[in-house]
């Protein structure tokens, strides 16, 4: 068994701003992301991530965070989740481009 110190980066895209000139309030995104990441932090990922996202590769972790975060955000936003395993290696999952 070994461990990693992952870094999670989220980018959002959209074509309409709300009445305040935002796609979404960053505080809302941060709160949702902290909840999701909090379920994984300092855990054995094989036990923490549902089976459909196994094995817990950087790619599957990105997919899991993407899926979990997308459920909590407005459906009109494009979501990109990048999971950094090292400063030079990362995996990304994003809304499919049409």
MOKATA-V229016 format. One record per residue. N is the residue number from 1. RES is the residue in three letters. OMEGA is omega as a letter, one per 20 degrees, with the letter a starting at -180 (NA if undefined). Layout:
n: <N | N>
res: <RES | RES>
omega: <OMEGA | OMEGA>
This chain:
n: <1 | 2 | 3 | 4 | 5 | 6 | 7 | 8 | 9 | 10 | 11 | 12 | 13 | 14 | 15 | 16 | 17 | 18 | 19 | 20 | 21 | 22 | 23 | 24 | 25 | 26 | 27 | 28 | 29 | 30 | 31 | 32 | 33 | 34 | 35 | 36 | 37 | 38 | 39 | 40 | 41 | 42 | 43 | 44 | 45 | 46 | 47 | 48 | 49 | 50 | 51 | 52 | 53 | 54 | 55 | 56 | 57 | 58 | 59 | 60 | 61 | 62 | 63 | 64 | 65 | 66 | 67 | 68 | 69 | 70 | 71 | 72 | 73 | 74 | 75 | 76 | 77 | 78 | 79 | 80 | 81 | 82 | 83 | 84 | 85 | 86 | 87 | 88 | 89 | 90 | 91 | 92 | 93 | 94 | 95 | 96 | 97 | 98>
res: <UNK | UNK | UNK | UNK | UNK | UNK | UNK | UNK | UNK | UNK | UNK | UNK | UNK | UNK | UNK | UNK | UNK | UNK | UNK | UNK | UNK | UNK | UNK | UNK | UNK | UNK | UNK | UNK | UNK | UNK | UNK | UNK | UNK | UNK | UNK | UNK | UNK | UNK | UNK | UNK | UNK | UNK | UNK | UNK | UNK | UNK | UNK | UNK | UNK | UNK | UNK | UNK | UNK | UNK | UNK | UNK | UNK | UNK | UNK | UNK | UNK | UNK | UNK | UNK | UNK | UNK | UNK | UNK | UNK | UNK | UNK | UNK | UNK | UNK | UNK | UNK | UNK | UNK | UNK | UNK | UNK | UNK | UNK | UNK | UNK | UNK | UNK | UNK | UNK | UNK | UNK | UNK | UNK | UNK | UNK | UNK | UNK | UNK>
omega: <r | a | r | r | a | r | a | r | r | r | r | r | r | a | r | r | r | a | r | r | a | r | r | r | a | r | r | r | a | r | r | a | r | r | a | a | r | r | a | a | r | r | r | a | r | r | a | a | r | a | a | r | a | i | a | r | r | r | a | r | r | r | r | a | r | a | a | a | a | r | a | a | r | a | a | a | r | a | r | r | r | r | a | r | r | r | a | a | a | r | a | r | a | r | a | r | a | NA>
